[in-house]
Amino acid sequence: MKTRSQEWWKRQLVQRSTATLNDDMERLFSESPFLSAHPSRDVAKFDRSEIVTGRVLGKGGFSVVYEVIGFDLDSFVSRSLRPEERKLREAYARNVLDPKTKRSRFVIKYLRPETVRHGFREAANDLVLEGEFLSRLQHENIIALHGLPVNGVNAWQDGLHDGYFLILDRLTETLDHCLHNKIAKAPSERKKMEYALDLASAIEYLHSHGIVFRDLKPSNLGFSSTGRIQLYDFGLARELPGDGNDLYEMSGVGTRRYMAPEVIRERLYNAKVDVYSWSMVVWQLFTHCKPYSLYSPVEHARHVCIGGERPPLGKGLDIHGDLKASLCLSPFLKDLLAHCWDESIRDRCSMSDVRRRMQCEMARMNGSFFYTEATPEGIEVTISFDLGSTRQFDRDEDNNTVSLTEKFGESFDETQSSLSLGHLVMKESVSDTEGCYPVLKSVLSGSTCSTSSLSAADSFLGTYII
């Protein structure tokens, strides 16, 4: 009798919260430019009773994740849906298992039963907001959402803590697990650079939509079945109310060792807190050491947040007495990390800056030159060509009128730009760097560049080549 009474009481709490949650969501949509401007994608709709779960794969502070081993479709639920929605459900039911690995493709995430007693409304809001974000976001390095409840937020009206849920891709392992359990099989330096670039691309994508992730750490990064790194767990992600460069007062959430100092100190902050977190994750990715691993919260606040201490960038330095690490960080990475964890949020790199610099460095590592520059019209011009051969630039010096860099002697006759720039690509984006656009426009059109513009290009491009 006592157990039944407790269950009845819990259901009453959940049911009473549902009306409040609907009000919260209505207010959120009215105040959110991103959610109101971007309709959600079509995802499969299920009732919780149709989803067959296996073992627990993970637990968070408010939620739990189970593997999905099957979909037992209810004909009554199916009849309430449109024909295309029924077909989508049936497709998922037929493809639960990966034909190669025979493992389930999907997981289900819902609230832990303990949240009914403590913090249900906050946890429920976070889970619903995560679903709304993921139903609109599409990026190859962000986990994909595949299913939601048929009744949306009203799925909690039955009083069950797991009434509302998310059906997500199943990841093979987390970056945290990879770093701590497979050091002997650590990714190559090139692969680590790819992971860092892909992560920067995902965060830049979020920032372009005014979303700050706020909880970037290795345990929130995983690997897909194809080996691609993916960002997941958007429970703490929030939409910024205005321009990404403005500072805002938001709650201090996240994981301390990866949190920017201004967040811990409860100062105003913006999307660049993700840049700081990115630098900590990348430092750990290359060193296999947790930043500030031996510091207590008080010591972390004193040495890092107030004292300005940062992880060491030298070779073979003792990491806070924890272990001897051979920090084989390239000069490029040392410089980039130092700019990403800068004490001043205004002097810190933007995520777009990070992504561009990482792209250029990866191109250099691959033996090619890659440069991206935005025009005033908002078109991003990308010049890419192989540095392994200089035959296309071996022309009579008297005929050379444009020089991209002195280091490699990459000069060409601008009247033959179509031949010389055989790998020129154009694509849309938004970025801005002063001084190089006139050169690129001249190369593309065959017109004449000014000496000052050429100098600006030589100076800028040289920093990415040398």
Residue pairs with C-beta under 8 A, 6 or more apart in sequence:
10 113
10 116
10 117
10 159
10 161
11 158
11 159
11 160
12 159
13 116
13 117
13 120
13 159
14 116
14 120
14 156
14 159
14 160
14 161
14 163
15 156
15 157
15 158
15 159
17 120
17 121
17 124
17 156
18 153
18 154
18 156
18 157
20 121
21 121
21 124
21 125
21 128
21 153
21 156
22 153
22 154
24 121
24 125
25 128
25 132
25 153
28 35
28 129
28 132
29 35
29 36
30 36
31 241
32 239
33 210
33 239
34 136
34 209
34 210
34 211
34 239
35 132
35 136
35 239
38 136
38 209
39 136
40 132
40 135
40 136
41 135
41 136
41 138
41 145
42 84
42 85
42 88
43 88
43 135
43 145
43 146
43 147
43 148
43 167
44 85
44 88
44 89
44 91
44 92
44 146
44 147
44 148
44 167
45 81
45 85
45 89
45 147
45 148
45 149
45 150
46 71
46 77
46 89
46 147
46 148
46 149
46 150
46 167
47 74
47 77
47 149
47 150
47 155
48 110
48 149
48 155
48 160
48 162
48 163
48 165
49 72
49 74
50 71
50 72
50 73
50 74
50 77
51 68
51 70
51 71
51 72
51 108
51 165
51 167
52 68
52 69
52 70
52 71
52 72
53 66
53 67
53 68
53 69
53 108
54 66
54 67
54 68
54 69
54 104
55 66
55 67
56 64
56 65
56 66
57 65
57 66
57 67
57 107
57 170
58 64
58 65
59 65
59 112
60 233
60 235
62 111
62 112
62 115
62 119
62 122
62 123
62 126
62 127
62 235
63 109
63 110
63 111
63 112
63 123
63 127
63 235
64 109
64 110
64 111
64 112
65 107
65 108
65 109
66 107
66 108
67 103
67 104
67 106
67 107
67 170
68 96
68 104
68 105
68 106
68 107
68 108
68 167
68 170
69 96
69 104
70 93
70 96
71 89
71 92
71 93
71 96
73 89
73 90
73 93
77 150
78 86
78 89
80 150
81 89
81 150
92 106
92 146
92 147
92 167
95 105
96 104
96 105
96 106
97 103
97 104
97 105
98 104
98 105
98 225
101 225
103 170
104 170
105 169
105 170
105 225
106 146
106 147
106 167
106 168
106 169
106 170
107 167
107 168
107 169
107 170
108 165
108 166
108 167
108 168
109 127
109 165
109 166
109 168
110 127
110 161
110 162
110 163
110 164
110 165
110 166
111 120
111 123
111 124
111 127
111 161
111 162
111 164
112 161
113 161
115 123
115 124
115 161
116 161
120 161
124 156
124 164
126 235
126 236
127 164
127 166
127 235
128 153
128 164
129 234
129 235
129 237
130 166
130 233
130 234
130 235
130 237
131 145
131 148
131 164
131 166
133 211
133 234
133 237
134 142
134 143
134 144
134 145
134 166
134 168
134 234
135 145
135 148
137 205
137 206
137 209
139 201
139 202
139 205
140 198
140 228
141 198
141 199
141 201
141 202
141 228
141 229
141 230
141 231
142 202
142 205
142 206
142 230
142 231
142 232
143 168
143 169
143 171
143 222
143 230
143 231
143 232
144 168
144 169
145 166
145 167
145 168
146 167
146 168
146 169
147 165
147 166
147 167
148 165
148 166
148 167
149 155
149 163
149 164
149 165
151 157
152 164
153 164
155 163
155 164
155 165
156 163
156 164
157 163
168 232
169 224
169 230
170 225
171 222
171 223
171 224
171 230
171 232
172 222
172 223
172 224
172 225
173 222
173 223
174 218
174 219
174 220
174 221
174 222
174 223
175 195
175 218
175 219
175 221
175 222
175 223
175 229
175 281
175 285
176 217
176 218
176 219
176 221
178 187
178 223
179 186
179 218
179 284
179 285
179 288
183 288
186 288
187 195
189 286
189 328
190 365
192 285
192 286
193 358
193 361
193 362
193 365
194 362
195 229
195 285
196 278
196 282
196 285
196 358
197 355
197 358
197 359
197 362
198 228
198 229
199 221
199 229
199 231
199 278
199 281
199 282
200 278
200 351
200 354
200 355
200 358
201 355
202 230
202 231
203 213
203 216
203 231
203 274
203 275
203 278
203 351
204 351
204 352
204 354
204 355
206 212
206 213
206 237
206 274
207 244
207 271
207 274
207 350
207 351
207 352
208 430
209 239
210 239
210 240
210 244
211 237
211 238
211 239
211 240
212 237
212 238
212 239
212 240
212 270
212 271
212 273
212 274
213 231
213 234
213 236
213 237
213 274
213 277
214 236
214 237
214 238
214 250
214 253
214 254
214 263
214 273
214 274
215 233
215 235
215 236
215 237
215 253
215 254
215 255
215 277
216 231
216 254
216 258
216 274
216 277
216 278
216 281
217 254
217 255
217 257
217 258
217 277
217 280
217 281
218 281
218 284
218 285
220 231
220 232
220 233
221 229
221 230
221 231
221 232
221 281
222 229
222 230
222 232
223 229
223 230
224 230
236 253
236 254
238 250
240 246
240 248
240 270
240 271
241 248
242 248
244 270
244 271
244 350
245 270
246 270
247 268
247 269
247 270
247 345
248 268
248 269
248 270
249 268
250 269
252 259
252 263
252 264
252 266
253 263
254 263
254 273
254 277
256 264
256 297
256 300
257 280
257 290
257 291
257 292
257 293
257 295
257 300
258 276
258 277
258 280
258 281
258 291
259 273
259 276
259 277
260 269
260 272
260 273
260 276
260 277
260 345
261 276
261 304
261 305
261 306
261 343
262 268
262 269
262 273
262 345
263 269
263 273
264 300
264 301
264 305
265 301
265 305
265 306
269 345
270 345
271 350
271 351
272 345
272 348
272 349
272 350
272 351
273 345
274 351
275 340
275 348
275 349
275 350
275 351
275 354
276 340
276 341
276 348
278 340
278 351
278 354
279 336
279 337
279 340
279 341
280 291
280 311
280 341
282 333
282 337
283 291
283 311
283 337
284 290
284 291
286 327
286 328
286 329
286 333
287 311
287 319
287 325
287 327
287 329
288 325
289 311
289 319
289 322
289 323
289 325
290 322
291 311
292 300
292 303
292 304
292 311
292 320
293 319
293 320
293 322
294 320
294 321
294 322
295 303
295 304
295 320
303 309
304 310
308 343
310 338
310 341
311 319
312 319
312 327
313 327
313 329
313 334
313 337
313 338
314 327
315 326
315 327
315 328
315 329
316 324
316 325
316 326
316 327
317 325
317 327
318 324
318 325
319 325
329 337
332 357
332 361
336 349
336 354
336 357
336 358
339 347
339 348
339 349
340 348
340 349
340 354
341 348
342 348
342 349
349 357
352 431
356 372
356 431
357 464
359 370
359 372
360 370
360 371
360 372
360 464
361 464
362 370
363 369
363 370
363 384
364 370
364 387
364 464
364 465
367 386
367 387
367 388
368 384
368 385
368 386
368 387
368 388
369 383
369 384
369 385
369 386
369 387
369 410
369 465
370 382
370 383
370 384
371 382
371 383
371 384
371 461
371 464
372 380
372 381
372 382
372 429
372 431
373 380
373 381
373 431
373 433
373 436
373 437
373 440
374 380
374 381
374 429
374 430
374 431
374 432
374 433
374 437
375 381
375 437
375 440
375 441
376 437
378 428
378 430
379 426
379 428
380 426
380 427
380 428
380 429
380 430
380 431
381 424
381 426
381 437
381 440
381 444
382 424
382 425
382 426
382 427
383 421
383 423
383 424
383 425
383 440
383 443
384 423
384 424
384 425
385 392
385 421
385 422
385 423
386 423
387 408
390 408
390 409
390 410
392 412
392 419
392 420
392 422
393 408
393 409
393 410
393 411
393 412
393 420
395 411
395 412
395 413
397 411
399 413
400 411
400 412
400 413
401 413
401 414
401 448
401 449
402 411
402 412
402 413
402 414
402 439
402 442
402 443
402 449
402 454
403 409
403 410
403 411
403 454
403 458
404 410
404 411
404 439
404 457
404 458
404 461
405 458
405 461
405 462
405 465
406 458
406 462
407 462
407 465
407 466
408 465
412 420
412 421
413 420
414 442
414 443
414 446
414 447
414 448
414 449
415 446
417 443
417 444
417 446
421 443
424 444
433 460
434 456
435 453
435 456
435 457
435 459
435 460
436 453
436 456
436 457
436 460
436 461
438 449
438 450
438 453
438 456
439 449
439 453
439 454
439 456
439 457
440 457
441 447
442 448
442 449
442 453
